[in-house]
Structure formats: C-alpha cells, structure tokens
Amino acid sequence: MAVPRIMLIGAGSMGSLHARVIAQSAEADLAVIVDGREDVGRAVADRYGSDWAPDLSRIDTVDAVVIAASTEAHFDLARSVLEADKPLLVEKPVADSLEKTIAVLDLAAQRQVPLMCGLLERFNPAVMTAKALVDDPKFITATRHSPYAPRIRTGVGWDLLVHDVDLASRFLGGDPSAITGALGQFHPMSVPGAEDVAEAILTFDGGRVAHVSASRVGQRKIRTMSVHDLDKLIEIDLLRRDVTVYRHVSDQAADTEGRGYRQQTVIEIPELVTAREPLAAQLEHFVGLIEGRVDADAERASLLPAHRIVESLKSASSANVEQ
C-alpha cells in the first residue's frame, strides 16, 4: 500500500520541523510544500526533495494536508482543505477563536473528513509515561514560561496555555465546571489584545483543580507539570522529557533512641514508555487517521475542551477590562 502524499502549508519555523519529520518518515511522503514566499518555500522543498507551490492549486495531487502557517491564516486554509475533502492536521490552535474552531470542526464532521490539531504535548514521551502511572488525579499545576518571541503575534492563551489546559482536561476529565483567571499584557511589541501572561484555575467535577500558568515575558524556558494523586506526586519535565514519582511514607513508631516518628519520601524515576520524538509520534497518529485506523469522531471531539477553556478565559478577562 502506497504511503499518503502530504502537502505542507507553511515553511517557517514550525513548518520546517514538520517538513523534516515527514520527509524522514517511512509512513508518509512529503509531496508539496506551499508557501507564498518562493525563496523560503523552495529552500525547504529543495532541502527535503519535495516540490514547491505558491498556493493550493496542487491539492488534488495529494492525500492529506498539514497546516503550519500563522494562526490567523488557519481558518481560511482549513476550510479550503476540508472542502477539498483532504484529511487535515492543523497546528494549534485550530483557529484563533472558539466560533471559528467550531465552524471548522462542524465542516469536518459534515464532510466526514478526518481532522487533527497539533496539540503536540499529547505525544511527549514524559506525558505518555505519566498518564500510564496516574490512578485518580485530584490536583494539577502546570507552568509554561518563555522569553519573548516577536515573530508570534497571537497571545499566550492560544500560543502556550492551550497545551497545558488540554493536558489538564485530559488528565482530569473533559470540560471544567468553572474557569477563573487573569490575563496581563506588558510588552511594547505585543499587538493589542495579544496577552503576555495568562493564569487559569480550572475546577472539574468532584472538586478536582488545575492551576495553569503561561508567560512569554520570562527569562528562561520552563515546561513543567505536576499531577497529584492522593498517594503520589508525578512531576513531568516536558523539556527534558522525564518523569519523577514521589511517595511520602510515615512511620509513627519511635526509633531506637525514642525520637518520635520518622518520615521519608520514596523517589522513583520510571523508564519512559517511548523515546520517540513527539512530532514523529504525532505524524504516525495522523497517518492512522488518514488510513481509518484512528477514530476520527473521537479525535475531533477531543479538540473542543482546550479551545473552550482558552476562549472562556480570554472572554472573561476582556469583560473585566471593559468594566
């Protein structure tokens, strides 16, 4: 069986990473790279033995599409791809508002075209390992801080926070029952409405809580998450891709010198369930969608919680500012 021919839209920073992974994969063929900037698009296409095109005119020659263009272009591009009935992997977010995201999801459902969003941390080996270790999570904290990047025009809600609220909803169970938080904009280069800091507290059924922090005015890159069961703490470093498990042990019997009870913490460093690069694992999942081995309806439904949370936080913060 021939591997699916992929069209990649966008040859920038993220697009170049997708191009490398698709070109190196035995499961897909990087057929066409689309970028309106001929010098940029041709350079990446030549590097990976692909063709360059300035637009979507060759979409009928491919089996599926990956969109790695700027966030503000996602909506129109996604509609064009889905209307051509081509399976789609679009970088996060699906679109820059919940209304547009739902419109894209509805179009995919109506046309029965597989749709996936590049919520890449789902495929981080540390996250996959932690999910296998968690029994009954009650509380999550997540921090995603970065130095400022002028090329990113959208705020941290859609750029950074979306990853961790997606993970929190998957660990704690779907949509939260309550969302509170705040946004802050400070950097002089940020466009109006593009927040630099986002703090969210999410409450789920049963009183389970997630506290998620995102910032692009930090001075170092931080990607951490802590998942608390009643009997253990699982710390995830998403940059180093490692997991540490802590279990607190109390012994109330006096020691030999009668000094009361002793306490200790047992530390475990589990072996990762996989060492595969997240982008490669994500591509494998996408190929599964293309070939019908992955449930397209379930995949599409899994995208809504994170987008709802970000939109709710941004809307509530905007309302507070207007008051």
C-alpha positions as a Python dict, from the first residue, in 0.01 Angstrom:
ca = {
    (1, 'M'): (0, 0, 0),
    (2, 'A'): (135, 340, -102),
    (3, 'V'): (209, 583, 178),
    (4, 'P'): (-5, 901, 187),
    (5, 'R'): (126, 1202, -6),
    (6, 'I'): (131, 1506, 222),
    (7, 'M'): (101, 1874, 133),
    (8, 'L'): (264, 2101, 392),
    (9, 'I'): (137, 2460, 408),
    (10, 'G'): (390, 2694, 569),
    (11, 'A'): (770, 2669, 556),
    (12, 'G'): (853, 2884, 857),
    (13, 'S'): (991, 2778, 1193),
    (14, 'M'): (731, 2511, 1274),
    (15, 'G'): (676, 2419, 911),
    (16, 'S'): (1044, 2335, 868),
    (17, 'L'): (1020, 2090, 1159),
    (18, 'H'): (715, 1924, 1005),
    (19, 'A'): (898, 1905, 671),
    (20, 'R'): (1194, 1723, 830),
    (21, 'V'): (976, 1473, 1015),
    (22, 'I'): (751, 1395, 716),
    (23, 'A'): (1049, 1364, 480),
    (24, 'Q'): (1228, 1125, 720),
    (25, 'S'): (920, 910, 778),
    (26, 'A'): (864, 577, 608),
    (27, 'E'): (490, 625, 668),
    (28, 'A'): (435, 939, 457),
    (29, 'D'): (567, 1123, 153),
    (30, 'L'): (636, 1499, 163),
    (31, 'A'): (494, 1574, -182),
    (32, 'V'): (442, 1952, -190),
    (33, 'I'): (539, 2249, 26),
    (34, 'V'): (316, 2556, -9),
    (35, 'D'): (446, 2899, 89),
    (36, 'G'): (377, 3236, -71),
    (37, 'R'): (742, 3331, -23),
    (38, 'E'): (916, 3148, -307),
    (39, 'D'): (1267, 3181, -163),
    (40, 'V'): (1157, 3035, 173),
    (41, 'G'): (934, 2765, 28),
    (42, 'R'): (1181, 2649, -237),
    (43, 'A'): (1468, 2637, 12),
    (44, 'V'): (1280, 2395, 240),
    (45, 'A'): (1142, 2195, -53),
    (46, 'D'): (1490, 2153, -204),
    (47, 'R'): (1635, 2051, 132),
    (48, 'Y'): (1391, 1761, 162),
    (49, 'G'): (1350, 1662, -202),
    (50, 'S'): (997, 1799, -234),
    (51, 'D'): (818, 2032, -476),
    (52, 'W'): (725, 2394, -403),
    (53, 'A'): (396, 2564, -490),
    (54, 'P'): (278, 2920, -414),
    (55, 'D'): (-82, 2817, -337),
    (56, 'L'): (-322, 2523, -300),
    (57, 'S'): (-362, 2463, -674),
    (58, 'R'): (-200, 2118, -644),
    (59, 'I'): (-418, 1995, -359),
    (60, 'D'): (-585, 1735, -583),
    (61, 'T'): (-248, 1560, -624),
    (62, 'V'): (-208, 1481, -251),
    (63, 'D'): (-382, 1261, 4),
    (64, 'A'): (-368, 1486, 312),
    (65, 'V'): (-254, 1828, 433),
    (66, 'V'): (-59, 1973, 726),
    (67, 'I'): (-111, 2342, 803),
    (68, 'A'): (180, 2512, 977),
    (69, 'A'): (102, 2868, 869),
    (70, 'S'): (40, 3160, 1106),
    (71, 'T'): (-256, 3123, 1344),
    (72, 'E'): (-457, 3398, 1180),
    (73, 'A'): (-446, 3207, 848),
    (74, 'H'): (-569, 2875, 992),
    (75, 'F'): (-943, 2932, 949),
    (76, 'D'): (-950, 3009, 577),
    (77, 'L'): (-687, 2749, 494),
    (78, 'A'): (-860, 2478, 697),
    (79, 'R'): (-1192, 2542, 522),
    (80, 'S'): (-1026, 2519, 179),
    (81, 'V'): (-858, 2189, 270),
    (82, 'L'): (-1173, 2034, 418),
    (83, 'E'): (-1383, 2146, 122),
    (84, 'A'): (-1136, 1956, -95),
    (85, 'D'): (-1208, 1650, 126),
    (86, 'K'): (-846, 1611, 235),
    (87, 'P'): (-761, 1486, 588),
    (88, 'L'): (-609, 1772, 783),
    (89, 'L'): (-356, 1822, 1061),
    (90, 'V'): (-360, 2189, 1161),
    (91, 'E'): (-111, 2337, 1405),
    (92, 'K'): (-263, 2459, 1732),
    (93, 'P'): (-497, 2629, 1770),
    (94, 'V'): (-747, 2511, 1509),
    (95, 'A'): (-841, 2878, 1467),
    (96, 'D'): (-799, 3199, 1663),
    (97, 'S'): (-1146, 3194, 1820),
    (98, 'L'): (-1385, 2932, 1951),
    (99, 'E'): (-1652, 3030, 1698),
    (100, 'K'): (-1414, 2971, 1407),
    (101, 'T'): (-1284, 2650, 1563),
    (102, 'I'): (-1636, 2509, 1597),
    (103, 'A'): (-1709, 2606, 1235),
    (104, 'V'): (-1402, 2409, 1121),
    (105, 'L'): (-1495, 2109, 1337),
    (106, 'D'): (-1852, 2117, 1207),
    (107, 'L'): (-1733, 2130, 847),
    (108, 'A'): (-1505, 1831, 906),
    (109, 'A'): (-1796, 1639, 1063),
    (110, 'Q'): (-2037, 1729, 782),
    (111, 'R'): (-1794, 1614, 513),
    (112, 'Q'): (-1666, 1320, 722),
    (113, 'V'): (-1306, 1434, 675),
    (114, 'P'): (-1052, 1344, 948),
    (115, 'L'): (-925, 1647, 1140),
    (116, 'M'): (-642, 1666, 1392),
    (117, 'C'): (-488, 1960, 1582),
    (118, 'G'): (-117, 1985, 1662),
    (119, 'L'): (-151, 1968, 2041),
    (120, 'L'): (196, 1821, 2043),
    (121, 'E'): (239, 1763, 2417),
    (122, 'R'): (-10, 1476, 2393),
    (123, 'F'): (275, 1288, 2224),
    (124, 'N'): (551, 1393, 2463),
    (125, 'P'): (707, 1069, 2600),
    (126, 'A'): (701, 1214, 2953),
    (127, 'V'): (328, 1287, 2930),
    (128, 'M'): (252, 944, 2785),
    (129, 'T'): (452, 783, 3068),
    (130, 'A'): (278, 991, 3335),
    (131, 'K'): (-68, 902, 3203),
    (132, 'A'): (15, 535, 3247),
    (133, 'L'): (114, 600, 3611),
    (134, 'V'): (-177, 818, 3724),
    (135, 'D'): (-459, 645, 3912),
    (136, 'D'): (-701, 912, 4034),
    (137, 'P'): (-560, 1265, 3988),
    (138, 'K'): (-701, 1537, 4214),
    (139, 'F'): (-482, 1843, 4153),
    (140, 'I'): (-258, 1962, 3869),
    (141, 'T'): (-17, 2253, 3841),
    (142, 'A'): (147, 2348, 3512),
    (143, 'T'): (396, 2619, 3417),
    (144, 'R'): (484, 2715, 3058),
    (145, 'H'): (707, 3024, 3052),
    (146, 'S'): (927, 3154, 2770),
    (147, 'P'): (1133, 3457, 2673),
    (148, 'Y'): (964, 3698, 2434),
    (149, 'A'): (942, 3596, 2065),
    (150, 'P'): (846, 3890, 1838),
    (151, 'R'): (751, 3661, 1547),
    (152, 'I'): (450, 3526, 1742),
    (153, 'R'): (164, 3774, 1707),
    (154, 'T'): (-108, 3589, 1897),
    (155, 'G'): (-128, 3600, 2277),
    (156, 'V'): (-10, 3327, 2511),
    (157, 'G'): (-363, 3190, 2551),
    (158, 'W'): (-370, 3039, 2203),
    (159, 'D'): (8, 3001, 2172),
    (160, 'L'): (109, 2846, 2507),
    (161, 'L'): (-176, 2799, 2753),
    (162, 'V'): (-375, 2582, 2512),
    (163, 'H'): (-122, 2298, 2550),
    (164, 'D'): (-150, 2270, 2927),
    (165, 'V'): (-525, 2320, 2958),
    (166, 'D'): (-554, 2042, 2700),
    (167, 'L'): (-340, 1813, 2915),
    (168, 'A'): (-527, 1915, 3233),
    (169, 'S'): (-864, 1839, 3075),
    (170, 'R'): (-738, 1501, 2957),
    (171, 'F'): (-599, 1410, 3300),
    (172, 'L'): (-897, 1541, 3498),
    (173, 'G'): (-1185, 1460, 3266),
    (174, 'G'): (-1314, 1679, 2984),
    (175, 'D'): (-1462, 2025, 3030),
    (176, 'P'): (-1417, 2206, 3364),
    (177, 'S'): (-1727, 2318, 3552),
    (178, 'A'): (-1568, 2655, 3640),
    (179, 'I'): (-1289, 2867, 3490),
    (180, 'T'): (-1130, 3168, 3658),
    (181, 'G'): (-809, 3353, 3587),
    (182, 'A'): (-647, 3667, 3456),
    (183, 'L'): (-452, 3795, 3156),
    (184, 'G'): (-179, 4057, 3150),
    (185, 'Q'): (-23, 4248, 2861),
    (186, 'F'): (305, 4428, 2918),
    (187, 'H'): (545, 4404, 2627),
    (188, 'P'): (560, 4712, 2400),
    (189, 'M'): (588, 4491, 2089),
    (190, 'S'): (271, 4294, 2160),
    (191, 'V'): (-26, 4385, 1942),
    (192, 'P'): (-345, 4499, 2121),
    (193, 'G'): (-532, 4202, 2267),
    (194, 'A'): (-230, 3971, 2250),
    (195, 'E'): (-170, 3892, 2617),
    (196, 'D'): (177, 3818, 2752),
    (197, 'V'): (71, 3636, 3070),
    (198, 'A'): (-223, 3405, 3138),
    (199, 'E'): (-318, 3243, 3468),
    (200, 'A'): (-607, 2996, 3483),
    (201, 'I'): (-771, 2797, 3761),
    (202, 'L'): (-993, 2518, 3634),
    (203, 'T'): (-1240, 2331, 3856),
    (204, 'F'): (-1361, 1990, 3743),
    (205, 'D'): (-1628, 1752, 3872),
    (206, 'G'): (-1557, 1624, 4222),
    (207, 'G'): (-1366, 1939, 4317),
    (208, 'R'): (-1056, 1847, 4120),
    (209, 'V'): (-847, 2152, 4037),
    (210, 'A'): (-585, 2258, 3783),
    (211, 'H'): (-373, 2573, 3808),
    (212, 'V'): (-209, 2660, 3476),
    (213, 'S'): (37, 2944, 3416),
    (214, 'A'): (166, 3071, 3080),
    (215, 'S'): (402, 3362, 3012),
    (216, 'R'): (616, 3495, 2729),
    (217, 'V'): (795, 3756, 2938),
    (218, 'G'): (1003, 3504, 3131),
    (219, 'Q'): (1380, 3498, 3114),
    (220, 'R'): (1411, 3123, 3071),
    (221, 'K'): (1211, 2845, 2913),
    (222, 'I'): (1008, 2639, 3162),
    (223, 'R'): (777, 2349, 3075),
    (224, 'T'): (669, 2160, 3387),
    (225, 'M'): (359, 1984, 3515),
    (226, 'S'): (280, 1820, 3849),
    (227, 'V'): (-2, 1566, 3882),
    (228, 'H'): (-116, 1485, 4236),
    (229, 'D'): (-282, 1156, 4324),
    (230, 'L'): (-372, 1104, 4688),
    (231, 'D'): (-82, 864, 4733),
    (232, 'K'): (180, 1008, 4497),
    (233, 'L'): (309, 1312, 4312),
    (234, 'I'): (413, 1279, 3949),
    (235, 'E'): (642, 1554, 3824),
    (236, 'I'): (679, 1593, 3448),
    (237, 'D'): (954, 1794, 3281),
    (238, 'L'): (831, 1843, 2927),
    (239, 'L'): (1158, 1995, 2806),
    (240, 'R'): (1388, 1721, 2933),
    (241, 'R'): (1112, 1463, 2876),
    (242, 'D'): (1149, 1292, 3210),
    (243, 'V'): (919, 1184, 3493),
    (244, 'T'): (979, 1162, 3868),
    (245, 'V'): (737, 999, 4112),
    (246, 'Y'): (733, 1092, 4483),
    (247, 'R'): (560, 893, 4758),
    (248, 'H'): (556, 1015, 5118),
    (249, 'V'): (594, 746, 5384),
    (250, 'S'): (534, 796, 5757),
    (251, 'D'): (639, 559, 6034),
    (252, 'Q'): (486, 665, 6365),
    (253, 'A'): (684, 413, 6568),
    (254, 'A'): (969, 565, 6770),
    (255, 'D'): (1321, 491, 6656),
    (256, 'T'): (1574, 317, 6879),
    (257, 'E'): (1658, 642, 7055),
    (258, 'G'): (1294, 735, 7123),
    (259, 'R'): (1284, 1037, 6894),
    (260, 'G'): (923, 1000, 6778),
    (261, 'Y'): (803, 915, 6430),
    (262, 'R'): (1013, 922, 6117),
    (263, 'Q'): (917, 1043, 5770),
    (264, 'Q'): (1066, 972, 5434),
    (265, 'T'): (998, 1031, 5068),
    (266, 'V'): (1041, 749, 4823),
    (267, 'I'): (1157, 873, 4481),
    (268, 'E'): (1110, 671, 4162),
    (269, 'I'): (1233, 757, 3812),
    (270, 'P'): (1035, 535, 3574),
    (271, 'E'): (1151, 433, 3231),
    (272, 'L'): (972, 622, 2954),
    (273, 'V'): (713, 424, 2760),
    (274, 'T'): (870, 553, 2437),
    (275, 'A'): (1168, 761, 2329),
    (276, 'R'): (1009, 868, 2002),
    (277, 'E'): (1018, 1233, 1900),
    (278, 'P'): (673, 1390, 1964),
    (279, 'L'): (638, 1524, 1609),
    (280, 'A'): (708, 1178, 1468),
    (281, 'A'): (455, 1019, 1704),
    (282, 'Q'): (201, 1285, 1608),
    (283, 'L'): (259, 1215, 1239),
    (284, 'E'): (206, 842, 1299),
    (285, 'H'): (-127, 923, 1468),
    (286, 'F'): (-225, 1144, 1173),
    (287, 'V'): (-145, 867, 926),
    (288, 'G'): (-368, 643, 1138),
    (289, 'L'): (-649, 895, 1092),
    (290, 'I'): (-587, 914, 718),
    (291, 'E'): (-598, 535, 686),
    (292, 'G'): (-902, 494, 912),
    (293, 'R'): (-719, 316, 1196),
    (294, 'V'): (-790, 601, 1442),
    (295, 'D'): (-1144, 708, 1539),
    (296, 'A'): (-1197, 1040, 1357),
    (297, 'D'): (-1509, 1132, 1557),
    (298, 'A'): (-1332, 1084, 1890),
    (299, 'E'): (-1027, 1277, 1769),
    (300, 'R'): (-1243, 1571, 1659),
    (301, 'A'): (-1438, 1576, 1987),
    (302, 'S'): (-1115, 1578, 2190),
    (303, 'L'): (-1017, 1917, 2047),
    (304, 'L'): (-1302, 2121, 2193),
    (305, 'P'): (-1223, 2135, 2569),
    (306, 'A'): (-889, 2317, 2536),
    (307, 'H'): (-1031, 2566, 2285),
    (308, 'R'): (-1335, 2630, 2506),
    (309, 'I'): (-1115, 2695, 2809),
    (310, 'V'): (-888, 2946, 2632),
    (311, 'E'): (-1184, 3131, 2479),
    (312, 'S'): (-1365, 3142, 2814),
    (313, 'L'): (-1061, 3285, 2989),
    (314, 'K'): (-1000, 3547, 2719),
    (315, 'S'): (-1368, 3647, 2711),
    (316, 'A'): (-1395, 3679, 3089),
    (317, 'S'): (-1076, 3885, 3109),
    (318, 'S'): (-1191, 4116, 2829),
    (319, 'A'): (-1523, 4170, 3007),
    (320, 'N'): (-1343, 4260, 3329),
    (321, 'V'): (-1125, 4514, 3142),
    (322, 'E'): (-1429, 4674, 2977),
    (323, 'Q'): (-1600, 4717, 3315),
}
